């Protein structure tokens, strides 16, 4: 990457409503102090000594070095994630920097993590205000343009101290540090938060960083008006290939100040430029469909349950007694009661407190609810095998048959290029996919979004929104076919889906289906899934009902 490749001769950018700046590499030039790690080790040894803990300086020093190296790899890995979150201070200190120390030393330094990380930043590096920064801040102030800081930081507290040391503490409208807000670039949320704090939106801001994998990608994901880099040692050495590019690269912030001056002289007001916006015309139709009661009907199969119980009994067999197959069946019944109580409490919290509607964890189901009275060894087996046990149980607890018209419906959607996504509350997404494959319809399904894998269950709309993203679907042109108005239709309506269809013959009485139609919770009711074919075909691909 060279300046000439990305800097326009005369920038044509609009005047930003806010400037958002990274800390290191933009506001400050940071340089590692060769003696910093040793000095930090001495500081930690002294901190331990106050508690009467005698620590070996060399061992502390080597632990810091190993921890910083591992932390660097962790940072690079986070830069590849879509929505990375920051590590809490106690984890950074306890699991990275002092992981090699004895329990007492590690516990003390973990407890004092915030102070330790303040020392880390101020001891390992020196900070020098970069050329052009003060001029840029003066220019922004003169024209009423707020300036915010958006920085990945293990100690925002230390960054504030550095700003104060250089007389810059009061020059910023907001300071967003990853350790304080919990979001780490390239998560766009940290930029969105800073823009909102400045009284605007990302598409009316310039964002300035020094890295491609964190700053450029974060800016593009947030849809800022212009993504700009001021060159540092990190600019031309991303840890992996990055396909996003900056709008401009300047050797120092002096070039950035010049670009702002040119934009002000041109007098163009802020307006969206490079923001990542969606054109609704590019979003199409989709069918989101529940599994149990809609794609398939189920009947209890005692032979399958008995075979599963015998298998699980063999899995748990060992030096201690039981459980035999009969006891396995009893323990499953106990676990199902606990599962029901869990779901009721989760629903209460969802309705009363707007908390996410959590799905049960398979490990909790089998280790705690099923295995609470078993030996430690058997509970360890259940902990390790929980997901496989749940998948087997998901298929064993009932025998399923494909509902009439399902194949015709899915084949029609395939012919009309309407993607189909299964959205299912289930104990096992693996079992759902296996059942669809057994019915010979898996090739007609784009994806399955399942509650046990997503961690939430309908009527929480999170699964439905995820399915809309997968299908690249416009909610106004999308159909949701379910059998439970209070789960399926409620979640679909919360996600903005216009066509909410309940199929009769599932788990909901006809009177309750009729009530959902009367209130508008459901927009249609059908007797069989195949009846939806005529409704979907009647809606043009580029029109909303």
Backbone torsions as a table, in degrees:
resi	resn	phi	psi	omega
1	UNK	NA	127.2	177.1
2	UNK	-123.2	158.7	179.7
3	UNK	-58.5	-42.7	-174.4
4	UNK	-65.5	-22.9	-179.6
5	UNK	-74.1	-26.1	-169.5
6	UNK	-124.7	-14.0	-178.2
7	UNK	-90.4	118.7	175.5
8	UNK	-68.2	145.4	-179.5
9	UNK	-58.0	-46.1	174.6
10	UNK	-127.8	100.7	-177.0
11	UNK	-53.2	134.6	-179.8
12	UNK	-105.3	21.1	-176.8
13	UNK	-73.2	151.1	174.2
14	UNK	-78.1	159.7	176.8
15	UNK	-64.2	127.3	-179.0
16	UNK	-75.7	151.9	172.3
17	UNK	-81.8	-16.3	175.0
18	UNK	-159.0	151.1	171.8
19	UNK	-107.8	130.3	177.3
20	UNK	-117.2	121.1	-171.9
21	UNK	-118.8	139.4	168.3
22	UNK	-70.5	163.0	-179.2
23	UNK	-87.2	-75.3	179.5
24	UNK	-74.0	133.7	-179.4
25	UNK	90.9	-12.6	178.1
26	UNK	-123.4	-69.6	178.9
27	UNK	-72.4	-42.1	-178.5
28	UNK	-122.7	145.3	165.4
29	UNK	-90.9	117.8	179.5
30	UNK	-104.1	139.8	178.8
31	UNK	-132.6	134.8	178.0
32	UNK	-69.0	134.6	176.1
33	UNK	-87.9	117.6	-177.5
34	UNK	-54.7	-30.4	-179.5
35	UNK	-92.9	2.2	-172.2
36	UNK	-64.8	-41.8	-177.5
37	UNK	-64.3	-40.2	179.1
38	UNK	-66.3	-40.0	179.6
39	UNK	-66.4	-38.4	177.3
40	UNK	-64.8	-41.2	178.6
41	UNK	-60.6	-41.9	178.5
42	UNK	-62.9	-39.0	179.9
43	UNK	-64.7	-39.7	179.3
44	UNK	-70.5	-37.5	176.2
45	UNK	-61.4	-41.8	178.5
46	UNK	-65.7	-38.0	178.7
47	UNK	-63.9	-40.5	178.0
48	UNK	-67.7	-36.8	-178.0
49	UNK	-62.8	-30.1	178.9
50	UNK	-63.1	-23.6	177.5
51	UNK	-97.8	8.1	-179.9
52	UNK	79.7	16.6	178.7
53	UNK	-97.2	120.9	178.9
54	UNK	-91.9	117.6	-177.4
55	UNK	-116.4	144.6	177.8
56	UNK	-80.2	123.5	-176.1
57	UNK	-59.4	-43.9	-177.9
58	UNK	-64.3	-38.9	-179.9
59	UNK	-67.2	-41.4	177.0
60	UNK	-62.6	-42.9	179.7
61	UNK	-61.3	-45.0	-178.6
62	UNK	-68.0	-34.5	177.4
63	UNK	-65.8	-41.3	177.5
64	UNK	-61.3	-45.5	-179.3
65	UNK	-61.7	-46.2	179.3
66	UNK	-63.5	-41.3	-179.2
67	UNK	-65.2	-41.8	179.0
68	UNK	-65.5	-37.2	177.5
69	UNK	-65.1	-46.6	178.9
70	UNK	-63.6	-38.6	179.8
71	UNK	-64.4	-36.3	177.1
72	UNK	-62.2	-43.0	177.5
73	UNK	-64.3	-39.4	178.4
74	UNK	-61.5	-42.9	180.0
75	UNK	-61.2	-43.0	178.9
76	UNK	-62.7	-41.2	179.7
77	UNK	-64.4	-39.4	179.2
78	UNK	-64.8	-29.9	-179.4
79	UNK	-66.5	-17.9	178.8
80	UNK	-87.8	-16.4	-176.2
81	UNK	-78.0	152.7	179.4
82	UNK	-71.7	-43.8	-175.2
83	UNK	-133.0	67.5	-177.4
84	UNK	-69.6	148.2	174.7
85	UNK	-114.5	156.5	-177.8
86	UNK	-82.5	149.2	172.9
87	UNK	-72.6	140.5	173.7
88	UNK	-69.8	153.0	-176.7
89	UNK	-54.2	-41.0	-177.8
90	UNK	-63.1	-33.8	179.5
91	UNK	-71.9	-41.6	179.7
92	UNK	-59.5	-45.2	-178.1
93	UNK	-74.4	-54.0	-172.3
94	UNK	-70.8	-38.0	-175.1
95	UNK	-96.2	-14.8	-178.9
96	UNK	-117.1	-65.2	-167.3
97	UNK	-71.1	-38.4	-175.7
98	UNK	-121.9	27.2	-176.2
99	UNK	-60.7	-26.2	-176.2
100	UNK	-85.1	-6.7	-174.4
101	UNK	-83.3	168.7	179.8
102	UNK	-67.9	166.4	-172.6
103	UNK	-59.3	-43.5	-177.2
104	UNK	-66.0	-43.6	179.6
105	UNK	-63.6	-45.1	-178.9
106	UNK	-64.1	-41.2	-179.7
107	UNK	-63.9	-43.5	-179.1
108	UNK	-64.0	-48.2	-176.5
109	UNK	-69.7	-30.0	175.3
110	UNK	-68.1	-41.6	178.2
111	UNK	-62.5	-31.6	-178.8
112	UNK	-100.1	27.4	-169.5
113	UNK	-56.9	-40.5	-176.9
114	UNK	-63.8	-41.3	177.5
115	UNK	-70.6	-37.8	178.2
116	UNK	-60.4	-45.0	-178.0
117	UNK	-69.4	-28.9	172.4
118	UNK	-61.5	-44.0	178.0
119	UNK	-65.4	-38.3	-179.0
120	UNK	-57.0	-52.6	-175.7
121	UNK	-65.0	-44.9	-174.9
122	UNK	-78.2	-16.8	-177.3
123	UNK	-96.9	-37.5	-174.0
124	UNK	-78.9	-25.2	-172.9
125	UNK	-133.3	155.5	169.9
126	UNK	-106.1	154.0	-175.1
127	UNK	-128.7	132.4	178.9
128	UNK	-132.6	129.1	179.1
129	UNK	-61.4	130.9	-176.0
130	UNK	-76.9	150.3	178.7
131	UNK	-58.7	134.2	176.6
132	UNK	95.9	-13.8	-176.0
133	UNK	-67.7	-47.1	-178.3
134	UNK	-64.3	-39.5	177.5
135	UNK	-61.7	-42.8	-180.0
136	UNK	-62.3	-44.7	179.8
137	UNK	-64.5	-39.4	177.7
138	UNK	-64.1	-42.0	-179.5
139	UNK	-64.1	-44.3	178.9
140	UNK	-64.0	-43.3	179.1
141	UNK	-59.8	-43.1	-176.7
142	UNK	-63.1	-26.1	-177.6
143	UNK	-111.3	14.7	174.5
144	UNK	67.0	29.6	179.6
145	UNK	-99.5	112.2	179.9
146	UNK	-67.5	147.2	179.0
147	UNK	-120.3	129.6	178.4
148	UNK	-120.3	158.8	175.6
149	UNK	-106.4	134.0	175.8
150	UNK	-129.8	106.9	-169.9
151	UNK	-140.9	136.2	165.4
152	UNK	-73.3	123.5	-175.5
153	UNK	-149.9	137.8	171.7
154	UNK	-83.4	-14.0	178.2
155	UNK	-149.6	89.0	174.2
156	UNK	-59.3	-30.6	177.0
157	UNK	-57.7	-42.3	-179.8
158	UNK	-68.7	-36.5	178.1
159	UNK	-63.6	-39.9	177.9
160	UNK	-63.9	-36.4	178.4
161	UNK	-66.3	-40.6	178.8
162	UNK	-64.2	-42.5	177.6
163	UNK	-59.8	-43.9	-180.0
164	UNK	-63.5	-39.2	179.5
165	UNK	-60.6	-31.0	-177.7
166	UNK	-103.3	14.0	175.1
167	UNK	73.0	25.5	-176.6
168	UNK	-115.1	8.8	-171.7
169	UNK	-60.6	-32.5	-173.5
170	UNK	-103.8	16.4	-175.0
171	UNK	-94.5	0.7	-172.3
172	UNK	-123.4	139.7	179.6
173	UNK	-71.2	-31.8	-179.6
174	UNK	-158.0	149.8	174.6
175	UNK	-125.8	114.5	-179.6
176	UNK	-108.7	108.7	178.8
177	UNK	-111.5	140.0	-172.6
178	UNK	-60.1	-35.9	-178.5
179	UNK	-70.3	-21.5	-178.1
180	UNK	-93.3	-29.3	-179.2
181	UNK	-103.9	-9.8	175.6
182	UNK	81.6	-1.6	179.9
183	UNK	-111.7	139.4	-176.1
184	UNK	-121.9	130.7	175.2
185	UNK	-57.3	138.5	18.5
186	UNK	-90.5	22.8	172.2
187	UNK	-59.6	122.4	-177.8
188	UNK	-69.4	-17.3	-175.9
189	UNK	-60.2	-32.0	-178.1
190	UNK	-70.5	-34.1	174.6
191	UNK	-71.2	-41.0	179.2
192	UNK	-61.5	-39.2	179.2
193	UNK	-64.8	-44.6	-180.0
194	UNK	-64.1	-40.7	178.7
195	UNK	-62.4	-43.6	179.8
196	UNK	-63.8	-38.4	178.6
197	UNK	-66.2	-24.4	177.2
198	UNK	-89.3	1.9	176.0
199	UNK	83.3	23.9	-177.9
200	UNK	-146.0	-164.2	179.8
201	UNK	-125.1	157.5	-176.2
202	UNK	-55.8	-35.2	-176.3
203	UNK	-70.3	-1.9	175.8
204	UNK	-117.8	19.0	-179.2
205	UNK	-120.4	152.4	163.2
206	UNK	-95.5	136.6	174.7
207	UNK	-116.6	131.5	-174.6
208	UNK	-122.9	124.0	176.8
209	UNK	-136.0	-163.1	178.3
210	UNK	-135.0	-1.0	-179.1
211	UNK	-121.6	151.8	178.2
212	UNK	-82.1	-45.7	-172.6
213	UNK	-71.5	-27.4	-179.8
214	UNK	-103.2	-54.5	-171.6
215	UNK	-77.3	-49.5	-178.9
216	UNK	-63.7	-45.5	-178.8
217	UNK	-64.2	-42.9	178.7
218	UNK	-61.3	-43.3	179.7
219	UNK	-62.6	-42.7	179.7
220	UNK	-66.7	-42.3	179.8
221	UNK	-63.9	-34.6	179.9
222	UNK	-79.4	-14.7	179.1
223	UNK	74.6	37.6	-179.9
224	UNK	-69.9	161.5	-177.4
225	UNK	-68.7	-36.9	178.7
226	UNK	-149.3	135.0	175.4
227	UNK	-107.4	122.1	-173.2
228	UNK	-127.2	143.1	174.9
229	UNK	-116.3	139.2	165.0
230	UNK	-107.7	125.8	-166.2
231	UNK	-66.3	136.6	172.7
232	UNK	-137.6	-174.0	179.6
233	UNK	-65.0	-18.9	-176.8
234	UNK	-92.9	-13.6	-169.5
235	UNK	-62.0	-45.3	-173.0
236	UNK	-98.2	13.2	-178.4
237	UNK	-134.2	61.1	176.9
238	UNK	-64.3	151.9	-177.1
239	UNK	-72.5	-13.2	177.3
240	UNK	-157.5	168.8	-178.1
241	UNK	-64.5	136.5	-179.8
242	UNK	-124.6	126.0	-176.0
243	UNK	-89.5	-13.5	176.1
244	UNK	-79.1	147.6	179.8
245	UNK	-127.9	153.8	178.7
246	UNK	-80.9	157.3	175.1
247	UNK	-77.7	-25.0	178.7
248	UNK	-160.1	150.5	174.3
249	UNK	-129.5	124.5	178.2
250	UNK	-115.1	147.2	-180.0
251	UNK	-61.8	-39.3	179.0
252	UNK	-143.6	169.3	175.9
253	UNK	-62.5	-9.7	174.6
254	UNK	-58.7	-38.7	177.9
255	UNK	-66.3	-35.0	178.0
256	UNK	-65.7	-43.0	177.6
257	UNK	-60.7	-38.9	177.9
258	UNK	-64.7	-39.3	179.4
259	UNK	-65.1	-40.8	178.2
260	UNK	-65.5	-39.9	178.9
261	UNK	-62.2	-41.0	179.5
262	UNK	-65.8	-40.1	179.5
263	UNK	-65.6	-39.4	178.1
264	UNK	-65.3	-39.4	179.5
265	UNK	-65.3	-36.0	179.6
266	UNK	-71.2	-24.4	173.5
267	UNK	74.9	15.8	-180.0
268	UNK	-82.2	131.4	-178.0
269	UNK	-79.0	159.8	-177.8
270	UNK	-60.8	138.1	175.7
271	UNK	-157.4	154.3	178.8
272	UNK	-57.5	138.2	-179.7
273	UNK	-122.5	-74.8	-175.5
274	UNK	-102.5	13.4	-175.8
275	UNK	-57.1	143.9	179.9
276	UNK	-85.4	89.1	-179.4
277	UNK	-106.3	155.0	179.5
278	UNK	-101.8	131.0	172.1
279	UNK	-86.9	118.5	-176.0
280	UNK	-58.7	-26.5	-179.7
281	UNK	-66.8	-16.8	179.3
282	UNK	-85.5	-11.0	-179.6
283	UNK	-91.3	135.9	-172.7
284	UNK	-112.4	-165.3	177.3
285	UNK	-80.9	161.0	174.5
286	UNK	-158.3	157.4	171.0
287	UNK	-116.4	119.2	172.0
288	UNK	-104.2	130.3	-169.4
289	UNK	-137.4	134.5	175.1
290	UNK	-72.9	163.5	-179.1
291	UNK	-98.9	-74.0	-176.5
292	UNK	-63.7	126.4	-179.2
293	UNK	87.3	-11.9	-177.7
294	UNK	-118.9	-64.8	174.8
295	UNK	-71.3	-40.3	-177.1
296	UNK	-138.2	154.4	172.1
297	UNK	-107.3	150.5	-176.6
298	UNK	-126.8	149.4	172.1
299	UNK	-132.1	147.5	178.9
300	UNK	-59.9	141.4	179.4
301	UNK	-130.4	95.6	-174.4
302	UNK	-66.2	-31.6	179.6
303	UNK	-65.1	-41.7	178.7
304	UNK	-65.4	-42.4	-179.8
305	UNK	-63.2	-42.0	179.3
306	UNK	-63.2	-40.9	179.3
307	UNK	-65.6	-39.2	177.1
308	UNK	-63.8	-44.3	-179.7
309	UNK	-60.9	-39.6	178.6
310	UNK	-66.4	-40.5	179.2
311	UNK	-63.7	-46.1	-178.0
312	UNK	-66.3	-35.5	176.4
313	UNK	-61.0	-41.4	178.5
314	UNK	-66.9	-39.0	179.5
315	UNK	-60.5	-37.1	-175.2
316	UNK	-90.3	-5.0	-176.6
317	UNK	-60.9	143.1	179.7
318	UNK	-173.2	-157.4	-177.5
319	UNK	-66.1	-28.2	179.2
320	UNK	-85.9	162.5	-178.5
321	UNK	-76.2	147.1	170.0
322	UNK	62.4	-177.4	-2.1
323	UNK	-82.2	142.7	175.0
324	UNK	-81.5	172.4	-176.0
325	UNK	-55.1	-38.4	179.9
326	UNK	-64.9	-40.2	179.3
327	UNK	-69.9	-34.7	175.3
328	UNK	-57.6	-44.4	179.7
329	UNK	-61.8	-40.3	178.1
330	UNK	-65.0	-42.3	-179.2
331	UNK	-68.2	-33.4	176.0
332	UNK	-63.2	-43.2	178.6
333	UNK	-60.7	-40.3	178.1
334	UNK	-64.0	-42.0	179.3
335	UNK	-63.9	-36.9	-179.5
336	UNK	-67.7	-34.7	175.6
337	UNK	-63.7	-45.6	178.5
338	UNK	-63.1	-38.8	178.4
339	UNK	-62.3	-42.7	178.3
340	UNK	-61.8	-41.9	177.9
341	UNK	-63.7	-40.0	177.8
342	UNK	-60.3	-45.7	-178.1
343	UNK	-65.0	-38.9	178.8
344	UNK	-64.8	-42.4	179.2
345	UNK	-67.7	-39.7	178.2
346	UNK	-63.6	-39.2	178.3
347	UNK	-65.7	-41.3	178.0
348	UNK	-59.4	-44.9	-179.4
349	UNK	-66.8	-35.2	177.3
350	UNK	-63.8	-44.3	-176.9
351	UNK	-77.7	-39.2	-174.7
352	UNK	-86.4	-37.2	-172.2
353	UNK	-116.0	1.6	-177.9
354	UNK	58.8	28.5	176.4
355	UNK	-76.3	151.9	174.2
356	UNK	-55.1	141.0	-178.0
357	UNK	-83.8	93.0	-170.1
358	UNK	-71.3	145.0	172.0
359	UNK	-96.4	151.7	-178.9
360	UNK	-69.7	144.1	177.1
361	UNK	-83.8	130.1	178.6
362	UNK	-55.1	-34.4	179.0
363	UNK	-64.2	-43.4	178.6
364	UNK	-63.7	-41.7	-179.2
365	UNK	-58.7	-51.0	-172.8
366	UNK	-85.9	-42.5	-178.0
367	UNK	-72.1	-44.1	-171.4
368	UNK	-96.7	-52.6	-175.3
369	UNK	-75.6	-42.5	177.8
370	UNK	-81.4	-45.2	-168.6
371	UNK	-101.3	14.8	-176.1
372	UNK	-56.7	-29.9	-177.8
373	UNK	-99.4	3.6	-177.4
374	UNK	-87.8	174.7	-178.3
375	UNK	-71.8	163.5	177.9
376	UNK	-60.2	-37.9	179.3
377	UNK	-64.7	-44.7	-179.5
378	UNK	-65.7	-37.0	176.9
379	UNK	-66.7	-33.1	176.0
380	UNK	-66.3	-41.4	176.0
381	UNK	-59.4	-45.4	-179.2
382	UNK	-65.3	-35.8	176.7
383	UNK	-61.9	-45.6	-177.7
384	UNK	-71.5	-35.3	-171.4
385	UNK	-101.5	5.3	-168.2
386	UNK	-55.2	-44.6	-175.6
387	UNK	-68.5	-38.9	177.6
388	UNK	-69.9	-40.7	177.6
389	UNK	-59.6	-43.2	-179.1
390	UNK	-65.3	-39.6	178.1
391	UNK	-62.5	-42.0	178.5
392	UNK	-66.3	-42.1	179.6
393	UNK	-65.2	-39.7	179.8
394	UNK	-56.9	-34.0	179.4
395	UNK	-88.2	-25.5	-174.3
396	UNK	-83.8	-26.9	-169.5
397	UNK	-72.1	-13.2	177.5
398	UNK	-157.6	162.5	174.3
399	UNK	-105.7	129.4	-172.7
400	UNK	-109.8	146.7	175.2
401	UNK	-130.6	143.2	-178.4
402	UNK	-70.3	131.9	-180.0
403	UNK	-72.0	150.0	179.6
404	UNK	-60.2	133.3	174.8
405	UNK	89.7	-9.7	-178.0
406	UNK	-63.8	-46.9	-178.4
407	UNK	-61.6	-43.4	179.0
408	UNK	-60.6	-42.2	179.6
409	UNK	-61.7	-48.4	-177.4
410	UNK	-67.8	-37.0	178.5
411	UNK	-68.3	-35.8	175.6
412	UNK	-64.1	-43.0	177.7
413	UNK	-61.5	-41.0	177.9
414	UNK	-61.8	-44.9	-178.4
415	UNK	-64.1	-34.6	-177.8
416	UNK	-95.0	10.1	177.6
417	UNK	59.5	40.4	174.8
418	UNK	-103.9	108.9	-179.1
419	UNK	-64.9	145.6	-179.9
420	UNK	-115.9	127.5	176.9
421	UNK	-126.6	125.3	175.4
422	UNK	-78.2	133.4	177.1
423	UNK	-126.4	106.5	-166.9
424	UNK	-131.0	132.0	162.6
425	UNK	-79.6	119.2	-173.6
426	UNK	-155.3	153.6	173.4
427	UNK	-77.3	-16.4	-177.2
428	UNK	-155.7	107.3	173.3
429	UNK	-61.6	-32.5	176.9
430	UNK	-60.6	-40.5	179.2
431	UNK	-68.0	-38.3	177.7
432	UNK	-60.0	-47.7	-179.1
433	UNK	-65.7	-37.8	179.0
434	UNK	-64.7	-39.3	179.0
435	UNK	-66.2	-41.7	178.0
436	UNK	-63.5	-38.6	177.2
437	UNK	-65.9	-40.2	179.3
438	UNK	-64.3	-30.6	177.4
439	UNK	-80.9	-7.4	179.8
440	UNK	74.6	28.6	-179.1
441	UNK	-119.5	2.5	-175.1
442	UNK	-61.4	-30.4	-178.9
443	UNK	-72.1	-11.5	179.5
444	UNK	-96.6	0.1	-176.2
445	UNK	-112.5	125.6	-178.8
446	UNK	-69.2	-41.8	-177.4
447	UNK	-167.0	163.6	174.5
448	UNK	-124.0	124.4	178.1
449	UNK	-106.0	111.4	-168.6
450	UNK	-118.9	142.8	-172.2
451	UNK	-63.7	-36.7	-177.8
452	UNK	-67.7	-26.0	-179.9
453	UNK	-89.7	-32.8	179.5
454	UNK	-85.5	-16.7	177.5
455	UNK	84.2	-3.2	176.6
456	UNK	-132.6	160.3	-177.9
457	UNK	-131.4	153.0	173.6
458	UNK	-62.1	143.0	18.4
459	UNK	-87.2	8.7	167.6
460	UNK	-56.6	131.9	-173.9
461	UNK	-82.8	-0.3	-174.7
462	UNK	-58.9	-43.5	-179.2
463	UNK	-64.6	-38.3	-179.5
464	UNK	-66.7	-42.1	179.7
465	UNK	-64.4	-38.3	176.9
466	UNK	-62.3	-40.6	178.8
467	UNK	-65.1	-37.1	177.4
468	UNK	-62.9	-39.7	177.8
469	UNK	-64.6	-44.6	179.9
470	UNK	-58.8	-42.8	-176.2
471	UNK	-83.3	-4.8	-175.3
472	UNK	51.4	50.4	-168.2
473	UNK	-109.9	145.1	171.4
474	UNK	-85.0	121.1	-179.4
475	UNK	-55.0	-31.3	-179.3
476	UNK	-70.3	-17.2	-179.7
477	UNK	-111.8	11.0	-173.0
478	UNK	-105.6	146.2	175.8
479	UNK	-111.1	136.5	171.8
480	UNK	-116.9	123.3	179.7
481	UNK	-112.2	114.8	179.1
482	UNK	-137.0	-175.7	178.0
483	UNK	-126.0	-1.2	-179.1
484	UNK	-123.8	103.8	-179.0
485	UNK	-54.4	-42.4	-174.4
486	UNK	-75.9	-13.2	172.9
487	UNK	-103.5	-60.9	-171.5
488	UNK	-72.0	-51.9	-176.3
489	UNK	-68.9	-36.9	179.1
490	UNK	-63.8	-46.0	179.6
491	UNK	-65.2	-41.4	-179.6
492	UNK	-64.4	-42.2	179.5
493	UNK	-65.2	-39.8	178.9
494	UNK	-63.3	-28.5	177.9
495	UNK	-87.6	2.9	176.2
496	UNK	84.0	14.2	-177.4
497	UNK	-75.0	129.4	-172.9
498	UNK	-78.0	-36.0	-172.0
499	UNK	-109.3	103.4	-174.7
500	UNK	-114.9	107.7	-170.4
501	UNK	-112.6	132.9	175.5
502	UNK	-110.4	128.7	177.3
503	UNK	-93.9	133.2	178.4
504	UNK	-77.2	164.3	177.0
505	UNK	87.1	2.0	175.8
506	UNK	-91.3	-127.9	-175.4
507	UNK	-97.7	1.7	-175.2
508	UNK	-111.9	132.8	178.3
509	UNK	-64.7	149.0	-178.4
510	UNK	-57.4	-36.6	-179.4
511	UNK	-62.0	-38.0	179.0
512	UNK	-73.1	-33.1	174.4
513	UNK	-63.9	-45.1	179.0
514	UNK	-61.6	-38.6	178.9
515	UNK	-63.7	-39.3	178.7
516	UNK	-64.4	-35.5	176.3
517	UNK	-67.8	-41.7	-178.1
518	UNK	-62.5	-40.6	-178.0
519	UNK	-81.7	-11.9	-177.4
520	UNK	88.4	-0.4	176.6
521	UNK	-60.5	-44.1	171.8
522	UNK	-104.3	144.3	179.1
523	UNK	-97.6	-22.7	-179.6
524	UNK	-147.1	157.3	169.1
525	UNK	-132.6	141.7	179.1
526	UNK	-131.0	155.9	179.4
527	UNK	-81.7	-32.9	179.2
528	UNK	-140.6	152.2	179.8
529	UNK	-54.4	-33.8	-178.9
530	UNK	-63.4	-21.3	179.0
531	UNK	-66.3	-16.1	-180.0
532	UNK	-74.6	-16.9	-177.0
533	UNK	-56.3	-48.7	-177.0
534	UNK	-66.8	-32.9	179.8
535	UNK	-69.6	-45.3	179.6
536	UNK	-64.6	-43.1	-177.1
537	UNK	-66.8	-22.8	-178.6
538	UNK	-78.0	-14.7	-179.5
539	UNK	-98.2	116.7	-179.6
540	UNK	-59.0	154.0	-176.7
541	UNK	-60.9	-30.9	-174.6
542	UNK	-113.2	25.9	179.8
543	UNK	-136.5	148.7	177.8
544	UNK	-96.2	147.2	177.2
545	UNK	-73.8	NA	NA
